[in-house]
Amino acid sequence: MNRRLLAYFLLDTSGSMQGEPIQALNNGFNGLISMLRADPQAMDSLHISVITFDKEVKNIVPLTDLASFQPVEIKCPESGPTHTGAALEMLCSLAGTELVKGSSDRKGDWKPLLFVFTDGKPSDLQQYRAAIPRVKALDFGVIVGCAAGPKAEVSFLKELTDEVAKLDTTDVNTLTTFFKWVSSSIEMNGKSQGTGEHMALPPPPGELIIVV
Amino acid sequence: MIVETFLKQLLSESNIAPDKFSDSTVARLTHNAKINELAKSITAARKLALTIFHMYKETEEFKDSQVILPNAVSRKYYEYRFDLSLFPNISIREIKNLDKTGLTFDAASAMICGIPTAALSIDLQVLFTSSQENNEVEDIKVIPFIVNADPKDLWLNKPSNRNDLFAKEDSDKYAGSFLDKRIVVASQRGRSHAHEGTFRDDHFCVRKLPLEWEIIAVADGAGSAKFSRQGSKIATEYIAESFNDELLLKELGDQCVHFFCPETIATPGNNPETGPSPDDLTIKIKSSIINILYKNVRSLHTALADFAGKEEIQLKDLNTTLIFALVKKFNFGYVVLTFGVGDCPVNIITENPRDIRLLNMLDIGDFGGGTRFVTMPEIFSHSNMASRFGINKFEHFSKLILMTDGIYDPKFVTENKLEDKDAWANFLEDLNGQNEDGLKVDFLQEEGIQDQLLLWLNFWSKGNHDDRTLAIIY
């Protein structure tokens, strides 16, 4: 088995995503998958896991290699809170078991990647803050937070990672651009990483995204 | 009986309360031909309506059911059979859009098969019917279908920019004599770099030195470092040149003779009872040898730091691993002095083809790609620094091999296989032409062997597209 690059996507499906935002998220995310399919390195090594979070937290796509990945429909309830903390907890337990560390008879995975997309803020703030150190201990190659839309709070994502992108809107164009950038970040990874070194991200596209 | 039930149900549905006349009327009508006929036809009509209802319901259920067609791969045979066991009344007539994929559908066996022509992503329109008795309804179920590209088709081969800073050839090769043996080396830019049009980060350097010493150095620049292509070039060339020093090699040669033939140590006036014990002496000589090697590695580090300073770049932009073997043939055998930092191995196969040894310590991180570099100052202060050096003697050897992880990842997978006899037997067979492409490196022919090795380096291995450098002394 060759080295895998694991990418975890935590996607906000809380009530506020109803309507155009959830459609844009579906378009953007499935577009991302199509883009990655054309990248030979990603086709060789990328494995994707998708966790959605609203009132409930679901691993709607368990870890799947890109070649076998099927189009997915992300749905959201009509209303309800944003359980980002519970999503981080699920992430920790999944990544904890899925990630293969190198040993003398098995190749270790590349450092995994984490993308957290939200249009609001954690409703379970205490749980969220408690999970942050556990997420950091997993030693992700890069964690990208994305605060999308006018109500998204950057500050909570900043507690999780320095790499936070702010999107002014959650329309199709903005999300498509964002996921294009995600695609190039994934392609940049899966390269030789020095011990303890952090991966660089590609420059964000134009004025759409402000990495703060 | 049917008529009686029918009439009673009709009366109750029409809110006609039972009384003494209704019972007798019902009894009388059970034998009425007209009522009998009506009851039969209504029952039949109800049954038919129910059948139609179920038929439509089944189509709805089928449309909503999750049918997953596994993704196909371009130009690779594909086969999928629909499992309709949960939908006994449904049959698939045809699949629209399927012709665009190059696959065909056989309705009798409910099977899709064939060889997809090209990568695409498409919504298949599955035309199906649900039929019961003589009734039939037609509907369409949409199933997404993906044909992945053959990964081999996705790799581009873009030339690197010759005008860029520290430009480097995409491949390099060398063949020649090495002591009383031959050496062949080839280095090839990996597909991952070719795809992006970036440079090969590997480098090697072979050099003949004074006093019949020779050196081969191989380095693998870190993919994440901006100018590692230059780091690996400096590392190999500088270290080789640093041993181009007759005085140093004289001293080194003497120490090696002392180390391997302790009886040659001149000990004038030495009192066996007060002088150092033979063990102490050996340790002393060993540390002198290591010290000589250490100084040159240390000065390489300084040279890299100076270069970074001069070019106004960061030292870590030059991150590179390094292995080398400094070899001389003495009358008691070949002395092979090695050093390694990073994850590239130096292996020797002695005169016994099953006797294979790994001559250096490898740095393998917890995660893929996590290794150490000669550019890292901390390696020099670490307690394991001395164990990075190897002092070995072999009366004979059949092959001395240095490689970058671009070779050993696909061919040996993990470090513990680097002393595995079967893994090595397979590797040598592979070099001998036992591979998909039938490419052979003929060690019996001097002419063109470097070209053969360079071609061989193009082997295909899923997930392994790093730069590849392989040096063999034989």
Interface residues (C-beta under 8 A of the other chain):
Chain A: N2 R3 S34 R37 A38 D39 P40 Q41 M43 D44 S45 A67 S68 F69 Q70 P71 K101 G102 S103 S104 D105 R106 K107 G108 D109 W110 K111 D139 G141 K191 S192 Q193 G194 T195 E197 M199 A200
Chain B: I68 P70 N71 V73 A119 S121 P144 I146 N148 A149 P151 L154 W155 R191 S192 H195 A222 G223 S224 A225 K316 N319 I364 G365 D366 F367 G368 G369 G370 T371 R372 F373 D409 V413 T414 E415 N416 K417 S461 K462 G463 N464 H465 D466
